[in-house]
Amino acid sequence: MKNILVSLLVITVYGCASHPLEKEQQSTGAEQLCSGSSNLPESFADKFESIEDAQLLSEALGRPDKGKLCQGQVYASKKGIQITIYRAWNSTNPNSKFGKWWAFQKPSGEIAEYRADYEICYQWSPLDKLVNCTLKPGTKVVVGTGQSAECSAYLTYPVSAKQQIYIDDASISVSNCTTYNGEFSWK
C-alpha cells in the first residue's frame, strides 16, 4: 500500500513523467534475476527435508552487489545420515573457520574462479585454509545460489548458479572436522 501511495505521489508531482517509476521497477526486477536453483543436488536430495523458516531465509538472502544468497530454500539435515560440507577460510582470523558460508563440493581449480563462483571478495578472505566437516543431524541450513558482490570500483562478481550453504552457527552445527593448509601450486 505504501508503494502505491508513493507511486501516486510521484505521478501527481511529476505529472506523466515516468523516470522515477522506471527506476523503481528496474531495481525490483534486478532482485529477481537469480541464476540456477535452490533445489538440492540429486546426490543430496534424500539427506535433507524442506522446512519453513522465514527468519533464517531472510538472514541468508542479500541485496544485489552485497553478497549472500540471491535465492534460497531452508532445509534440515536428516538424522542418521552423514553429510560432508566444505569451507575455504582465512587463517589470519581463526574465528572464520566456522563461518556461515559452506559448499557441498571440495574447492578445486583456480582460486580466482572459486572466488567468482562463490562471490568471495579478496578483502573478505585470502582463502588459505580449508575445513571439511560433518553436518550434525537436524541442522537447519539455507541452500541457494549466490547474489552479486561489489568488491571494489574495479571488481564486481555477478550472480552465480553455484550453490552455497548458509549455516547460522556452524560452530555448534558441525563435527568431525579436518583442516588443511593452502599451498602454492603454479601451472
VEXPALUM-694909 format. One record per atom (N, C-alpha, C, O): y, x, z; residue number from 1. Coordinates in Angstrom, 2 decimals. Each point is the difference from the previous one (the first is absolute). Layout:
<nodes>
y|x|z|resi
Y|X|Z|NUM
...
</nodes>
This chain:
<nodes>
y|x|z|resi
-1.18|0.82|0.00|1
1.18|-0.82|0.00|1
1.25|0.86|0.00|1
0.97|-0.29|-0.69|1
-1.02|1.38|1.49|2
1.15|0.89|0.09|2
0.29|0.64|-1.36|2
1.16|0.10|-0.40|2
-2.23|0.32|-0.34|3
0.19|0.60|-1.32|3
0.60|-0.99|-0.99|3
0.81|0.39|-0.84|3
-1.19|-1.66|0.94|4
0.56|-1.03|-0.88|4
1.48|-0.18|0.28|4
0.80|-0.10|-0.93|4
-0.43|0.06|2.22|5
1.41|-0.15|0.35|5
0.82|1.20|-0.46|5
1.11|-0.17|-0.49|5
-1.67|1.38|0.64|6
0.71|1.19|-0.47|6
0.15|-0.05|-1.51|6
1.07|0.33|-0.53|6
-2.12|-0.73|-0.19|7
0.07|-0.11|-1.45|7
1.04|-1.02|-0.42|7
0.76|0.24|-0.94|7
-0.71|-1.40|1.62|8
0.99|-1.01|-0.32|8
1.40|0.52|0.27|8
0.93|-0.29|-0.77|8
-0.76|1.04|1.84|9
1.30|0.57|0.33|9
0.42|0.99|-1.09|9
1.17|0.02|-0.40|9
-2.12|0.80|-0.09|10
0.31|0.96|-1.06|10
0.43|-0.75|-1.26|10
0.96|0.41|-0.65|10
-1.65|-1.48|0.30|11
0.36|-0.78|-1.18|11
1.37|-0.63|0.19|11
0.80|-0.02|-0.93|11
-0.54|-0.50|2.12|12
1.30|-0.62|0.27|12
1.12|1.02|-0.10|12
1.04|-0.28|-0.60|12
-1.23|1.45|1.18|13
1.05|1.02|0.00|13
0.17|0.62|-1.38|13
1.13|0.22|-0.43|13
-2.22|0.06|-0.27|14
0.06|0.70|-1.27|14
-0.12|-0.93|-1.21|14
-0.03|0.48|-1.13|14
-0.03|-1.75|1.35|15
-0.14|-0.92|-1.13|15
-1.35|0.18|-0.64|15
-1.03|-0.13|0.67|15
1.01|0.43|-1.94|16
-1.25|0.15|-0.73|16
-0.46|1.46|-0.08|16
-0.98|0.30|-0.68|16
1.65|0.58|1.36|17
-0.42|1.41|-0.03|17
-1.42|0.12|0.54|17
-0.32|-0.58|1.03|17
-0.52|1.33|-1.74|18
-1.40|0.08|0.40|18
-0.39|1.36|0.56|18
-1.14|0.16|0.45|18
1.99|0.80|-0.47|19
-0.35|1.34|0.46|19
-0.58|0.03|1.41|19
-1.07|0.59|0.19|19
1.71|-1.18|0.82|20
-0.60|0.07|1.34|20
-1.37|-0.65|0.08|20
-0.88|0.50|0.70|20
0.66|-1.60|-1.41|21
-1.30|-0.65|0.03|21
-1.04|0.83|-0.71|21
-1.14|0.09|0.47|21
1.49|0.53|-1.60|22
-0.96|0.84|-0.71|22
-0.43|1.16|0.88|22
-1.19|0.34|0.03|22
2.11|0.26|0.68|23
-0.33|1.12|0.88|23
-0.98|-0.45|1.08|23
-0.95|0.72|0.30|23
1.17|-1.89|0.28|24
-0.91|-0.51|1.02|24
-1.38|-0.24|-0.58|24
-1.00|0.34|0.63|24
0.93|-0.90|-1.84|25
-1.29|-0.26|-0.62|25
-0.71|1.30|-0.34|25
-1.22|0.08|0.13|25
1.95|0.95|-0.56|26
-0.62|1.28|-0.32|26
-0.60|0.64|1.23|26
-1.11|0.52|-0.06|26
1.81|-0.54|1.19|27
-0.54|0.64|1.21|27
-1.22|-0.75|0.50|27
-0.94|0.62|0.49|27
0.93|-1.93|-0.60|28
-1.16|-0.78|0.40|28
-1.18|0.33|-0.90|28
-1.12|0.15|0.48|28
1.37|-0.05|-1.78|29
-1.06|0.31|-0.94|29
-0.57|1.39|0.22|29
-1.21|0.19|-0.13|29
2.04|0.80|0.46|30
-0.45|1.37|0.21|30
-0.99|0.08|1.15|30
-0.92|0.82|-0.03|30
1.09|-1.66|1.03|31
-0.90|0.02|1.15|31
-1.39|-0.51|-0.38|31
-0.97|0.27|0.72|31
0.86|-1.01|-1.82|32
-1.27|-0.59|-0.39|32
-0.78|0.87|-0.99|32
-1.14|-0.33|-0.30|32
1.71|1.42|-0.20|33
-0.65|0.82|-1.02|33
-0.89|1.06|0.63|33
0.34|1.19|0.00|33
-1.48|-1.62|0.51|34
-0.96|0.92|0.61|34
-1.11|0.29|-1.00|34
-0.31|-0.84|-0.85|34
-0.27|2.03|0.94|35
-1.12|0.37|-0.86|35
-1.30|-0.12|0.78|35
-0.01|0.08|1.23|35
-1.07|-0.27|-1.95|36
-1.31|-0.03|0.64|36
-0.25|-1.26|0.80|36
0.59|-1.05|-0.26|36
-1.48|1.16|1.24|37
-0.43|-1.15|0.77|37
-0.24|0.38|1.46|37
-0.29|1.15|0.32|37
0.44|-2.14|0.55|38
-0.32|0.23|1.41|38
-1.42|-0.45|0.34|38
-0.40|0.01|1.16|38
-0.36|-0.41|-2.19|39
-1.42|-0.30|0.21|39
-0.74|1.31|0.29|39
0.32|1.04|-0.57|39
-1.29|-1.11|1.45|40
-0.76|1.20|0.37|40
-0.77|0.55|-1.20|40
-0.45|-0.77|-0.85|40
0.28|2.09|0.79|41
-0.88|0.57|-1.02|41
-1.41|-0.55|0.22|41
-0.39|-0.29|1.13|41
-0.36|0.15|-2.20|42
-1.34|-0.60|0.08|42
-0.88|0.70|1.04|42
-0.77|-0.66|0.70|42
0.89|1.98|-0.59|43
-0.84|0.74|0.94|43
0.36|-0.25|1.46|43
-0.76|0.39|0.90|43
1.91|-1.04|-0.64|44
0.41|-0.29|1.38|44
0.05|-1.50|0.29|44
0.24|-0.39|1.15|44
-0.46|-0.45|-2.13|45
0.16|-1.44|0.16|45
-0.88|-0.60|1.10|45
0.42|-0.94|0.67|45
-1.63|1.47|-0.49|46
-0.90|-0.55|1.01|46
0.22|0.64|1.39|46
-0.71|-0.34|0.95|46
1.68|1.24|-0.83|47
0.24|0.70|1.27|47
1.18|-0.58|0.78|47
0.25|0.39|1.14|47
0.47|-1.32|-1.76|48
1.17|-0.61|0.62|48
-0.05|-1.51|-0.17|48
-0.69|-0.52|-0.88|48
1.42|-0.17|1.74|49
0.23|-1.43|-0.19|49
1.50|-0.24|-0.09|49
0.77|0.61|0.74|49
-0.37|-1.50|-1.62|50
1.41|-0.33|-0.17|50
0.46|-0.86|1.18|50
-0.69|-0.94|0.38|50
1.85|1.27|0.19|51
0.55|-0.76|1.12|51
1.48|-0.23|-0.21|51
0.61|0.61|-0.88|51
-0.03|-1.47|1.66|52
1.44|-0.27|-0.04|52
0.68|0.70|1.17|52
-0.43|-0.13|1.14|52
1.48|0.89|-1.44|53
0.83|0.61|1.03|53
1.35|0.32|-0.66|53
0.22|1.10|-0.50|53
0.66|-2.09|0.51|54
1.29|0.12|-0.67|54
0.84|1.14|0.56|54
0.71|0.68|-0.75|54
-0.78|-0.45|2.05|55
0.76|1.08|0.65|55
-0.43|1.36|-0.52|55
0.85|0.81|-0.38|55
-2.15|-0.55|0.35|56
-0.52|1.28|-0.46|56
0.34|0.21|-1.48|56
0.41|1.09|-0.40|56
-0.58|-2.13|-0.40|57
0.32|0.09|-1.42|57
1.48|0.33|-0.20|57
0.35|0.83|-0.84|57
0.50|-1.48|1.59|58
1.44|0.24|-0.09|58
0.37|1.44|0.33|58
0.88|0.58|-0.64|58
-1.56|0.01|1.63|59
0.26|1.40|0.38|59
-0.37|0.97|-1.11|59
0.61|1.05|-0.14|59
-1.63|-1.41|-0.65|60
-0.51|0.90|-1.04|60
0.78|-0.07|-1.31|60
0.00|0.95|-0.78|60
0.66|-2.08|0.53|61
0.71|-0.18|-1.27|61
1.38|0.63|0.04|61
0.69|-0.06|1.02|61
-0.28|0.66|-2.12|62
1.31|0.64|-0.08|62
0.84|-0.53|-1.14|62
-0.51|-0.62|-0.94|62
1.80|0.87|1.03|63
0.93|-0.37|-1.06|63
-0.07|1.06|-1.11|63
-0.38|1.14|0.27|63
0.75|-1.50|-1.50|64
0.00|0.98|-1.08|64
0.78|1.26|0.38|64
1.06|-0.06|0.63|64
-1.61|1.20|-1.01|65
0.55|1.33|0.22|65
-0.07|0.46|1.45|65
0.54|1.06|0.32|65
-1.19|-1.81|0.57|66
-0.07|0.36|1.42|66
-1.41|0.39|0.43|66
-0.22|0.29|1.18|66
-0.74|-0.29|-2.10|67
-1.38|0.34|0.36|67
-0.73|-1.17|0.63|67
0.40|-1.15|-0.16|67
-1.46|1.43|0.86|68
-0.93|-0.97|0.59|68
-0.83|-0.66|-1.11|68
-0.29|0.64|-1.01|68
-0.09|-1.92|1.21|69
-0.80|-0.69|-1.00|69
0.85|-0.98|-0.81|69
0.97|-0.57|0.51|69
-1.34|0.40|-1.75|70
0.65|-0.97|-0.87|70
-0.65|-1.38|0.20|70
0.68|-1.02|0.00|70
-1.98|1.01|0.19|71
-0.77|-1.21|0.25|71
-1.15|0.36|0.92|71
-0.38|1.17|0.07|71
-0.19|-2.14|0.63|72
-1.09|0.31|0.89|72
-0.76|-1.21|0.47|72
0.44|-1.14|-0.17|72
-1.58|1.40|0.77|73
-0.86|-1.02|0.59|73
-0.54|0.56|1.30|73
-0.36|1.18|0.06|73
0.29|-2.00|0.97|74
-0.51|0.44|1.30|74
-1.52|-0.22|0.05|74
-0.52|-1.04|-0.40|74
-0.15|2.06|0.89|75
-1.46|-0.03|0.15|75
-0.37|0.52|1.40|75
0.79|0.69|0.64|75
-1.99|-1.04|-0.20|76
-0.58|0.56|1.23|76
-1.33|0.64|-0.37|76
-0.79|-0.59|-0.74|76
0.55|1.80|1.25|77
-1.26|0.68|-0.29|77
-1.13|-0.71|0.77|77
0.17|-0.40|1.15|77
-1.30|0.26|-1.82|78
-1.13|-0.70|0.59|78
-0.74|0.90|0.99|78
0.02|1.22|-0.12|78
-0.67|-1.84|1.07|79
-0.77|0.71|1.02|79
-1.28|0.56|-0.62|79
-0.59|-0.61|-0.89|79
0.19|1.77|1.39|80
-1.26|0.60|-0.43|80
0.06|0.72|-1.34|80
-1.04|0.43|-0.51|80
2.22|-0.28|-0.07|81
0.14|0.65|-1.29|81
0.93|1.20|0.13|81
1.07|-0.11|0.59|81
-1.48|1.24|-1.14|82
0.81|1.22|0.04|82
0.91|0.04|-1.24|82
-0.47|-0.14|-1.13|82
1.75|0.34|1.37|83
0.97|0.10|-1.09|83
0.78|1.30|0.22|83
0.71|0.14|0.99|83
-0.84|0.80|-1.93|84
0.72|1.26|0.09|84
1.31|-0.13|-0.75|84
0.04|-0.49|-1.14|84
1.05|0.92|1.77|85
1.33|-0.03|-0.61|85
0.63|1.38|0.11|85
-0.43|0.83|0.81|85
1.46|-0.59|-1.62|86
0.60|1.33|-0.10|86
1.52|-0.06|0.14|86
0.65|-0.98|-0.37|86
-0.10|2.06|0.93|87
1.45|0.11|0.14|87
0.42|1.45|-0.18|87
-0.47|0.89|0.71|87
1.38|-0.65|-1.67|88
0.65|1.30|-0.12|88
1.23|-0.05|0.90|88
0.72|-0.99|0.01|88
-0.49|2.07|0.75|89
1.08|-0.05|0.98|89
0.71|1.33|0.15|89
-0.29|0.96|-0.72|89
1.22|-0.89|1.66|90
0.95|1.08|0.18|90
-0.33|0.81|1.26|90
0.15|-0.51|1.11|90
-0.60|1.75|-1.27|91
-0.40|0.80|1.16|91
1.17|0.34|0.92|91
-0.22|0.30|1.18|91
1.46|-0.32|-1.67|92
1.14|0.31|0.87|92
0.34|-1.16|0.92|92
0.82|0.14|0.90|92
-1.44|-1.28|-1.12|93
0.16|-1.16|0.87|93
-1.39|-0.50|0.40|93
-0.55|-0.87|-0.67|93
-0.02|1.41|1.75|94
-1.35|-0.40|0.40|94
-0.17|-1.51|0.20|94
-1.11|-0.52|-0.14|94
2.19|-0.18|0.46|95
-0.09|-1.46|0.17|95
-0.25|-0.72|-1.31|95
-0.38|-1.18|0.00|95
0.59|1.85|-1.13|96
-0.21|-0.66|-1.29|96
-1.47|-0.05|-0.40|96
-0.35|-0.66|-0.98|96
-0.50|1.33|1.72|97
-1.44|-0.02|-0.32|97
-0.53|-1.43|-0.03|97
-0.80|-0.35|-0.87|97
1.24|-0.48|1.80|98
-0.47|-1.38|0.06|98
1.13|-0.95|-0.39|98
0.26|-0.98|0.71|98
0.38|1.26|-1.82|99
1.07|-0.85|-0.50|99
-0.53|-1.33|-0.54|99
-1.19|-0.29|0.12|99
2.05|-0.48|-0.71|100
-0.32|-1.36|-0.42|100
-0.62|-0.10|-1.39|100
-0.60|-1.03|-0.31|100
0.72|2.06|-0.53|101
-0.39|-0.11|-1.41|101
-1.25|0.81|-0.30|101
-0.04|1.20|0.23|101
-1.02|-1.88|-0.75|102
-1.30|0.59|-0.25|102
-0.48|-0.40|-1.40|102
0.63|-0.81|-0.68|102
-1.76|1.41|0.26|103
-0.56|-0.30|-1.32|103
-1.52|-0.13|0.10|103
-0.62|0.52|0.92|103
0.04|-1.24|-1.88|104
-1.45|-0.14|-0.06|104
-0.67|1.25|-0.58|104
-1.15|0.29|0.31|104
1.87|0.44|-1.17|105
-0.58|1.16|-0.67|105
0.61|1.30|0.53|105
1.17|0.05|0.38|105
-2.00|0.99|-0.37|106
0.44|1.33|0.40|106
0.98|0.52|-1.06|106
-0.29|-0.09|-1.20|106
1.43|0.63|1.62|107
0.95|0.54|-0.98|107
-0.63|1.12|-0.82|107
-0.72|0.84|0.51|107
1.02|-0.86|-1.81|108
-0.46|1.06|-0.88|108
1.00|0.14|-1.14|108
0.84|-0.88|-0.22|108
-0.93|1.96|-0.50|109
0.89|0.22|-1.12|109
1.32|0.62|0.43|109
0.09|0.63|1.06|109
0.92|-0.81|-1.90|110
1.30|0.61|0.26|110
0.75|-0.72|1.11|110
-0.01|-1.23|0.08|110
0.67|2.01|0.78|111
0.76|-0.57|1.11|111
1.13|-0.87|-0.52|111
0.27|-1.07|0.55|111
0.41|1.51|-1.61|112
1.11|-0.78|-0.57|112
-0.49|-1.37|-0.47|112
0.70|-1.00|0.16|112
-1.89|0.95|-0.74|113
-0.56|-1.28|-0.45|113
-0.34|-0.89|1.19|113
0.22|-1.21|-0.04|113
-0.76|1.81|1.09|114
-0.32|-0.76|1.22|114
1.27|-0.59|0.60|114
0.02|-1.16|0.42|114
1.05|1.96|-0.36|115
1.29|-0.50|0.50|115
0.47|-1.20|-0.81|115
0.44|-1.00|0.57|115
-0.52|1.09|-1.89|116
0.44|-1.09|-0.87|116
-0.88|-1.24|0.18|116
0.51|-1.13|0.05|116
-1.83|1.33|0.04|117
-0.93|-1.13|0.15|117
0.23|-0.75|1.30|117
-0.16|-1.22|0.05|117
0.53|1.94|1.01|118
0.15|-0.62|1.32|118
1.45|-0.01|0.50|118
0.25|-0.26|1.17|118
0.70|0.55|-2.07|119
1.44|-0.02|0.30|119
0.32|0.77|1.29|119
0.57|-0.56|0.93|119
-0.94|1.84|-0.89|120
0.24|0.83|1.18|120
1.09|1.01|-0.32|120
-0.25|0.99|-0.69|120
1.44|-1.23|1.18|121
1.12|0.90|-0.23|121
-0.25|1.35|0.67|121
-0.63|0.07|1.06|121
1.12|1.00|-1.70|122
-0.18|1.35|0.55|122
0.63|0.14|1.37|122
-0.46|0.81|0.81|122
1.53|-1.58|-0.51|123
0.63|0.08|1.32|123
-0.89|-0.57|1.10|123
0.14|0.36|1.17|123
-1.06|-1.24|-1.54|124
-0.84|-0.67|0.98|124
-1.17|0.86|0.46|124
-0.43|-0.08|1.15|124
-0.09|0.92|-2.06|125
-1.17|0.79|0.37|125
-0.29|1.07|-1.05|125
0.12|-0.25|-1.19|125
-0.51|1.45|1.65|126
-0.45|1.01|-0.95|126
-1.46|-0.23|-0.43|126
-0.51|0.69|-0.88|126
-0.16|-1.66|1.50|127
-1.40|-0.33|-0.30|127
-0.89|1.23|0.11|127
-0.77|0.31|-0.91|127
0.87|0.39|2.03|128
-0.76|1.23|0.17|128
-1.23|-0.15|0.90|128
-0.70|0.98|0.27|128
0.44|-2.17|0.20|129
-1.19|-0.28|0.81|129
-0.66|-1.27|-0.54|129
0.65|-0.84|-0.62|129
-1.94|0.72|0.87|130
-0.74|-1.20|-0.37|130
-0.90|-0.38|1.17|130
-0.60|0.86|0.63|130
0.51|-2.14|-0.36|131
-0.92|-0.48|1.01|131
-0.80|-1.15|-0.61|131
0.55|-0.86|-0.69|131
-1.86|0.86|0.96|132
-0.79|-1.18|-0.35|132
-0.59|-0.54|1.29|132
-0.43|0.76|0.86|132
0.43|-2.08|-0.75|133
-0.44|-0.66|1.23|133
-0.82|-1.24|-0.36|133
-0.02|-0.45|-1.14|133
-0.65|-0.06|2.15|134
-0.72|-1.27|-0.13|134
0.86|-1.09|0.61|134
0.48|0.13|1.13|134
-0.29|-1.20|-1.86|135
0.78|-1.14|0.47|135
-0.84|-0.77|1.01|135
-1.15|-0.35|-0.28|135
1.71|0.07|1.44|136
-0.73|-0.74|1.03|136
-0.20|-1.46|-0.43|136
0.86|-0.58|-0.66|136
-2.00|-0.01|1.04|137
-0.27|-1.40|-0.33|137
1.07|-0.93|0.58|137
0.48|0.22|1.11|137
-0.12|-1.24|-1.86|138
0.98|-0.98|0.45|138
1.45|0.42|-0.18|138
0.90|-0.73|0.39|138
-0.67|1.90|-0.97|139
1.36|0.48|-0.20|139
0.68|-0.78|-1.12|139
-0.56|-0.20|-1.07|139
1.78|-0.25|1.34|140
0.80|-0.70|-1.01|140
0.78|1.03|-0.81|140
0.64|0.89|0.56|140
-0.72|-1.02|-1.88|141
0.73|0.89|-0.91|141
0.66|-0.86|-1.07|141
-0.36|-1.16|-0.20|141
1.33|1.76|-0.49|142
0.56|-0.63|-1.19|142
-0.36|0.91|-1.16|142
0.26|1.20|0.04|142
-0.85|-1.78|-1.08|143
-0.33|0.75|-1.21|143
0.93|-0.51|-1.09|143
0.12|-1.20|-0.22|143
0.52|2.13|-0.46|144
0.91|-0.39|-1.06|144
0.38|1.16|-0.88|144
-0.51|1.11|0.15|144
1.41|-1.37|-1.08|145
0.46|1.02|-0.92|145
1.40|0.44|0.38|145
0.75|-0.75|0.63|145
-0.40|1.97|-1.03|146
1.24|0.62|0.45|146
1.28|-0.54|-0.60|146
0.08|-0.29|-1.20|146
0.91|0.16|2.06|147
1.36|-0.35|-0.40|147
0.70|1.25|-0.51|147
-0.40|1.11|0.37|147
1.40|-1.24|-1.18|148
0.76|1.14|-0.48|148
0.70|0.70|1.16|148
0.27|-0.61|1.03|148
0.01|1.91|-1.21|149
0.64|0.78|1.05|149
1.04|0.93|-0.62|149
-0.31|0.80|-0.88|149
1.54|-0.91|1.34|150
1.07|0.90|-0.44|150
0.06|1.17|0.98|150
0.40|-0.16|1.15|150
-0.80|1.33|-1.62|151
-0.04|1.19|0.85|151
1.34|0.72|0.01|151
0.40|0.57|1.02|151
0.28|-0.58|-2.15|152
1.30|0.65|-0.13|152
0.68|-0.55|-1.26|152
-0.55|-0.85|-0.69|152
1.75|1.36|0.42|153
0.70|-0.41|-1.22|153
-0.76|0.45|-1.24|153
0.24|-0.51|-1.10|153
-1.16|1.46|1.26|154
-0.73|0.57|-1.13|154
-1.46|-0.42|-0.08|154
-0.66|0.28|-1.00|154
0.15|-0.96|2.02|155
-1.41|-0.34|0.02|155
-0.24|-1.39|0.59|155
0.28|-0.24|1.18|155
-0.79|-0.65|-2.01|156
-0.41|-1.33|0.44|156
-1.40|-0.25|-0.54|156
-0.24|0.16|-1.19|156
-0.66|-0.55|2.07|157
-1.34|-0.38|-0.43|157
-0.02|-1.49|-0.29|157
0.49|-0.78|0.81|157
-1.06|0.37|-1.96|158
-0.09|-1.43|-0.29|158
-1.14|-0.65|0.81|158
-0.74|0.70|0.69|158
0.61|-2.02|-0.77|159
-1.13|-0.67|0.64|159
-1.29|0.59|-0.56|159
-0.02|0.54|-1.10|159
-1.03|-0.64|1.87|160
-1.28|0.59|-0.39|160
-1.12|-1.01|0.17|160
0.03|-0.84|0.89|160
-1.02|0.94|-1.75|161
-1.19|-0.86|0.10|161
-1.02|0.55|0.97|161
-0.98|-0.68|0.32|161
1.19|1.91|0.18|162
-0.94|0.59|0.96|162
0.06|-0.74|1.32|162
1.08|-0.29|0.53|162
-2.24|-0.02|0.00|163
-0.05|-0.73|1.27|163
0.17|0.93|1.18|163
-0.50|1.12|0.03|163
1.23|-1.62|0.96|164
0.22|0.69|1.25|164
-0.47|-0.90|1.13|164
-0.14|-1.21|-0.16|164
-0.10|1.83|1.30|165
-0.42|-0.75|1.18|165
1.07|0.20|1.07|165
0.34|1.14|0.34|165
0.18|-2.22|0.19|166
0.98|0.05|1.09|166
-0.73|-0.34|1.28|166
-0.65|-1.04|0.09|166
0.77|1.92|0.92|167
-0.59|-0.23|1.32|167
1.13|0.12|1.01|167
0.67|1.03|0.06|167
-0.46|-2.05|0.73|168
1.11|-0.01|0.95|168
-0.10|1.12|1.02|168
0.99|0.69|0.25|168
-2.15|-0.48|0.35|169
-0.16|1.05|1.00|169
-1.34|0.71|-0.22|169
-1.01|-0.34|0.62|169
1.03|1.31|-1.52|170
-1.24|0.69|-0.37|170
-0.61|0.79|1.15|170
-1.22|0.19|0.04|170
2.04|0.26|0.91|171
-0.55|0.82|1.09|171
-1.05|-0.76|0.82|171
-0.87|0.62|0.61|171
0.94|-1.95|-0.58|172
-1.00|-0.78|0.72|172
-0.94|-0.75|-0.95|172
-0.91|-0.69|0.45|172
1.13|0.83|-1.76|173
-0.75|-0.77|-0.99|173
-1.04|0.82|-0.75|173
-0.78|-0.56|-0.78|173
0.77|1.88|0.99|174
-0.95|0.85|-0.70|174
-0.76|0.87|0.99|174
0.42|0.18|1.14|174
-1.56|0.36|-1.60|175
-0.81|0.90|0.82|175
-0.72|0.99|-0.92|175
0.11|-0.08|-1.22|175
-0.84|1.01|1.83|176
-0.80|0.97|-0.76|176
0.81|0.70|-1.09|176
-0.40|0.02|-1.16|176
1.53|0.54|1.54|177
0.91|0.61|-0.96|177
-0.32|1.48|-0.23|177
-0.39|0.72|0.92|177
0.58|-0.29|-2.15|178
-0.13|1.40|-0.38|178
1.29|0.40|-0.70|178
0.48|-0.71|-0.88|178
0.08|1.86|1.27|179
1.26|0.47|-0.54|179
-0.22|1.23|-0.88|179
-0.81|0.87|0.32|179
1.54|-0.80|-1.44|180
-0.10|1.10|-0.96|180
1.40|0.58|-0.23|180
1.00|-0.70|0.10|180
-0.97|2.01|-0.43|181
1.25|0.68|-0.33|181
0.19|0.03|-1.52|181
-0.96|0.15|-0.75|181
2.21|-0.30|0.32|182
0.32|0.18|-1.41|182
0.00|1.49|-0.32|182
0.39|0.81|0.84|182
-0.81|-0.44|-2.06|183
-0.02|1.38|-0.43|183
0.56|0.09|-1.41|183
-0.10|-0.95|-0.78|183
0.68|2.11|0.44|184
0.46|0.20|-1.36|184
-1.18|0.06|-0.95|184
-1.01|0.66|0.27|184
1.13|-1.34|-1.39|185
-0.99|0.05|-1.05|185
0.74|-0.20|-1.31|185
0.38|-1.12|-0.35|185
-0.17|2.22|-0.38|186
0.81|-0.06|-1.23|186
-0.90|0.01|-1.22|186
-0.98|0.74|-0.06|186
1.33|-1.59|-0.91|187
-0.81|-0.06|-1.25|187
0.88|0.22|-1.19|187
-0.48|-0.01|-1.13|187
</nodes>
